[in-house]
């Protein structure tokens, strides 16, 4: 049975730049492919107030993506999770439906943030398959207690099922990129983003990427990545940022991806995170 799912990006941080909520787009792709109806609410985008959207859309489930926990600045620290509790309360005053937390920030502290927010469920790690499975379980009357990555309350305690990282990000179509949201980020920064691979096998002591995405590098096909570059250029992006933890985790991946982009003749500036190690003249 198709469900109405509202996806919320509560992120209000615009320093140094506002960042397009790519995770919501990939969630929306998985939900749409499963036959569900998806709407977005981005706190940075001028759109109908949340309460008005909830009343009009009447969602069967609300998903909230917490991108960051704080700004990682010791001298001027700012945290971004404090409004989760009030946000869940605002939702519950209008929509009597399950609330599910997720996102990279949530995946670092899933048990604590589920308790703090008062949400019904959370998903740790990649959310596409677990969220679709959770909706199916709720529709069938099951508790979904065996879903990988699910965070839930049971017998007074918060439990976390071990996440499972099996697939790279799904390719996006224009249907997965709400025009009003894309337009905001193109007007403010001119930049969109994409992910060519998930996971990181490196063991940097300061980094949370392996916790969020797993330690296996799950890479997308080069031609599929080139399609995303072409799509971003067609939408009017002036720059594209590759959000991989380390784009050059594999010289072969870098070479094949760049060659695919060249074959598409996409003339679009782009940036990424790189390791100095393994760079050579060809790359």
Secondary structure per residue as TSV (DSSP state, phi and psi in degrees):
chain	resnum	aa	ss	phi	psi
A	1	X	-	360.0	126.4
A	2	X	-	-64.1	139.1
A	3	X	-	-114.3	155.5
A	4	X	E	-96.2	121.8
A	5	X	E	-122.0	124.7
A	6	X	E	-101.2	123.5
A	7	X	E	-105.1	129.5
A	8	X	E	-119.2	130.9
A	9	X	E	-108.0	103.8
A	10	X	-	-82.6	0.7
A	11	X	-	-62.0	124.9
A	12	X	-	-114.0	3.8
A	13	X	-	-74.5	128.8
A	14	X	-	-126.7	19.2
A	15	X	S	-117.9	126.3
A	16	X	S	-74.1	-24.0
A	17	X	-	-149.7	148.3
A	18	X	-	-66.6	143.1
A	19	X	-	-118.7	126.0
A	20	X	-	-56.7	131.1
A	21	X	-	-76.4	80.4
A	22	X	H	-61.4	-35.6
A	23	X	H	-58.7	-39.0
A	24	X	H	-62.6	-38.0
A	25	X	H	-62.9	-42.8
A	26	X	H	-70.1	-36.1
A	27	X	H	-62.2	-45.4
A	28	X	H	-60.5	-36.3
A	29	X	H	-61.0	-48.9
A	30	X	H	-63.5	-40.3
A	31	X	H	-67.0	-43.6
A	32	X	H	-62.7	-42.9
A	33	X	H	-64.4	-26.6
A	34	X	T	-85.2	0.5
A	35	X	T	95.5	9.8
A	36	X	-	-93.7	157.4
A	37	X	E	-96.6	132.9
A	38	X	E	-124.8	135.7
A	39	X	E	-127.3	157.1
A	40	X	E	-115.9	151.5
A	41	X	E	-134.9	112.8
A	42	X	E	-107.8	120.8
A	43	X	T	-63.5	-19.6
A	44	X	T	-87.6	-15.4
A	45	X	S	-98.3	133.0
A	46	X	-	-67.9	109.4
A	47	X	-	-151.4	178.0
A	48	X	S	-55.1	141.4
A	49	X	-	-53.7	151.2
A	50	X	H	-54.8	-43.9
A	51	X	H	-62.0	-39.6
A	52	X	H	-66.4	-39.7
A	53	X	H	-65.8	-42.2
A	54	X	H	-61.6	-42.7
A	55	X	H	-66.5	-38.6
A	56	X	H	-76.5	-42.5
A	57	X	H	-84.6	-30.5
A	58	X	-	49.1	65.9
A	59	X	-	-68.6	151.3
A	60	X	S	-85.7	-17.5
A	61	X	E	-157.7	142.4
A	62	X	E	-118.8	128.9
A	63	X	E	-111.0	133.3
A	64	X	E	-119.0	126.2
A	65	X	E	-106.6	114.7
A	66	X	-	-95.0	110.0
A	67	X	-	-76.3	-48.6
A	68	X	-	-130.3	150.6
A	69	X	S	-86.1	-42.5
A	70	X	B	-151.5	-175.9
A	71	X	-	-95.3	7.0
A	72	X	-	51.7	33.6
A	73	X	-	-115.2	117.3
A	74	X	S	-68.5	-40.3
A	75	X	T	-76.5	-32.3
A	76	X	T	-130.8	61.0
A	77	X	-	-69.3	137.0
A	78	X	-	-132.8	130.1
A	79	X	B	-105.9	153.2
A	80	X	S	-119.4	4.7
A	81	X	S	-100.2	-8.2
A	82	X	T	-63.6	-29.5
A	83	X	T	-84.4	0.1
A	84	X	H	-59.3	-43.0
A	85	X	H	-63.3	-47.4
A	86	X	H	-67.4	-33.7
A	87	X	H	-64.0	-44.5
A	88	X	H	-63.4	-36.7
A	89	X	H	-65.4	-41.4
A	90	X	H	-61.5	-41.1
A	91	X	H	-64.8	-44.6
A	92	X	H	-67.3	-23.7
A	93	X	T	-67.9	-20.6
A	94	X	T	-117.6	-42.4
A	95	X	-	-113.5	121.7
A	96	X	-	-94.4	79.2
A	97	X	S	-147.7	162.0
A	98	X	E	-62.8	144.0
A	99	X	E	-114.1	129.2
A	100	X	E	-121.7	127.2
A	101	X	E	-96.1	153.0
A	102	X	E	-167.0	-166.5
A	103	X	S	103.8	167.3
A	104	X	H	-65.2	-40.7
A	105	X	H	-64.4	-44.2
A	106	X	H	-61.9	-37.8
A	107	X	H	-68.0	-15.2
A	108	X	H	-79.6	-37.3
A	109	X	S	-131.1	60.1
A	110	X	H	-65.6	-45.6
A	111	X	H	-65.4	-46.2
A	112	X	H	-62.5	-45.1
A	113	X	H	-72.0	-29.7
A	114	X	H	-65.7	-44.3
A	115	X	H	-63.1	-44.1
A	116	X	H	-61.3	-42.1
A	117	X	H	-79.8	-31.5
A	118	X	T	80.5	12.2
A	119	X	-	-68.9	164.5
A	120	X	S	-81.5	-39.1
A	121	X	E	-143.0	164.4
A	122	X	E	-138.5	161.7
A	123	X	E	-129.1	123.1
A	124	X	-	-97.8	127.6
A	125	X	S	88.7	-160.2
A	126	X	-	-57.1	132.2
A	127	X	-	-105.0	-7.5
A	128	X	H	-60.4	-59.5
A	129	X	H	-68.5	-43.4
A	130	X	H	-60.4	-38.6
A	131	X	H	-67.8	-42.8
A	132	X	H	-62.2	-41.9
A	133	X	H	-65.1	-37.8
A	134	X	H	-65.1	-42.6
A	135	X	H	-61.6	-43.1
A	136	X	H	-60.8	-41.8
A	137	X	H	-65.4	-43.7
A	138	X	H	-65.1	-38.3
A	139	X	H	-65.7	-31.7
A	140	X	H	-89.8	-2.4
A	141	X	T	87.4	8.1
A	142	X	-	-88.4	160.3
A	143	X	-	-89.0	-9.0
A	144	X	-	64.7	23.5
A	145	X	T	-64.1	-12.7
A	146	X	T	-103.1	5.2
A	147	X	-	-69.1	127.3
A	148	X	T	-58.3	134.8
A	149	X	T	81.6	-3.4
A	150	X	E	-73.0	136.1
A	151	X	E	-114.4	127.3
A	152	X	E	-155.2	163.9
A	153	X	E	-97.3	136.2
A	154	X	E	-150.9	125.2
A	155	X	T	54.7	42.2
A	156	X	T	79.5	2.6
A	157	X	E	-125.0	154.2
A	158	X	E	-93.7	128.0
A	159	X	E	-115.7	147.2
A	160	X	E	-126.9	117.5
A	161	X	-	-76.8	138.0
A	162	X	-	-56.1	130.5
A	163	X	-	-66.7	161.1
A	164	X	-	-134.4	121.3
A	165	X	-	-106.4	108.0
A	166	X	-	-118.3	-25.6
A	167	X	-	-137.5	152.0
A	168	X	-	-73.8	178.7
A	169	X	-	-63.8	148.5
A	170	X	-	-76.4	148.4
A	171	X	-	-67.5	148.3
A	172	X	-	-104.5	145.9
A	173	X	-	-111.8	172.3
A	174	X	G	-59.7	-29.2
A	175	X	G	-65.2	-20.7
A	176	X	G	-93.3	1.9
A	177	X	S	-124.1	91.3
A	178	X	-	-55.4	129.4
A	179	X	H	-58.9	-41.0
A	180	X	H	-69.6	-30.1
A	181	X	H	-74.4	-48.4
A	182	X	H	-58.0	-42.2
A	183	X	H	-60.1	-39.5
A	184	X	H	-60.9	-48.4
A	185	X	H	-71.3	-32.1
A	186	X	H	-68.6	-36.2
A	187	X	H	-73.9	-36.3
A	188	X	H	-84.5	-36.4
A	189	X	T	-128.5	-20.8
A	190	X	S	72.8	8.8
A	191	X	E	-117.6	134.5
A	192	X	E	-115.3	175.4
A	193	X	E	-138.4	162.6
A	194	X	E	-152.7	164.6
A	195	X	-	-123.4	126.0
A	196	X	S	-95.3	-19.2
A	197	X	E	-158.5	155.3
A	198	X	E	-116.2	154.6
A	199	X	-	91.7	160.5
A	200	X	-	-153.6	124.7
A	201	X	-	-90.8	-6.4
A	202	X	-	-75.9	161.1
A	203	X	-	-123.4	50.4
A	204	X	-	-67.2	130.7
A	205	X	T	-66.3	-22.4
A	206	X	T	-95.2	-6.1
A	207	X	-	-101.3	140.3
A	208	X	-	-102.1	-1.5
A	209	X	H	-55.7	-44.9
A	210	X	H	-61.5	-32.2
A	211	X	H	-68.5	-36.1
A	212	X	H	-82.1	-39.6
A	213	X	H	-119.3	-2.2
A	214	X	-	87.2	173.1
A	215	X	S	-101.4	-4.1
A	216	X	S	-92.2	136.0
A	217	X	-	-81.6	112.8
A	218	X	E	-106.3	103.3
A	219	X	E	-101.7	142.8
A	220	X	-	-85.0	155.4
A	221	X	-	-63.1	139.6
A	222	X	H	-56.7	-41.6
A	223	X	H	-65.3	-33.3
A	224	X	H	-66.9	-39.6
A	225	X	H	-64.7	-42.1
A	226	X	H	-62.0	-35.1
A	227	X	H	-60.8	-40.4
A	228	X	H	-64.3	-39.3
A	229	X	H	-60.5	-46.1
A	230	X	H	-63.7	-39.6
A	231	X	H	-62.5	-45.7
A	232	X	H	-60.6	-42.2
A	233	X	H	-63.6	-41.2
A	234	X	H	-65.1	-34.1
A	235	X	H	-74.8	-13.3
A	236	X	T	106.3	12.2
A	237	X	-	-64.9	140.7
A	238	X	S	-97.1	-12.6
A	239	X	E	-156.8	154.4
A	240	X	E	-130.4	133.7
A	241	X	E	-112.4	126.7
A	242	X	E	-87.4	117.4
A	243	X	-	-91.5	8.6
A	244	X	-	-52.8	148.3
A	245	X	S	-59.0	-44.7
A	246	X	-	-143.6	107.8
A	247	X	G	-63.7	-39.1
A	248	X	G	-93.7	45.8
A	249	X	G	-66.5	-23.1
A	250	X	-	-140.7	120.2
A	251	X	H	-55.4	-37.5
A	252	X	H	-63.4	-42.5
A	253	X	H	-61.0	-43.9
A	254	X	H	-62.6	-48.5
A	255	X	H	-62.6	-47.8
A	256	X	H	-65.8	-37.0
A	257	X	H	-66.5	-47.3
A	258	X	H	-63.4	-39.1
A	259	X	H	-65.1	-37.9
A	260	X	H	-65.2	-39.9
A	261	X	H	-64.5	-41.6
A	262	X	H	-63.6	-39.1
A	263	X	H	-63.3	-32.1
A	264	X	H	-79.8	-9.6
A	265	X	T	58.3	42.3
A	266	X	-	-86.7	118.1
A	267	X	-	-101.3	78.1
A	268	X	-	-135.5	118.9
A	269	X	-	-59.6	144.8
A	270	X	E	-149.0	161.9
A	271	X	E	-139.3	165.4
A	272	X	E	-162.8	173.1
A	273	X	-	-91.8	130.5
A	274	X	-	-128.7	153.8
A	275	X	-	-98.9	134.5
A	276	X	S	-59.8	-33.0
A	277	X	T	-64.4	141.2
A	278	X	T	78.7	4.6
A	279	X	-	-78.6	141.0
A	280	X	-	-137.9	178.1
A	281	X	S	-60.7	-38.6
A	282	X	-	-63.9	-44.2
A	283	X	-	-68.7	360.0
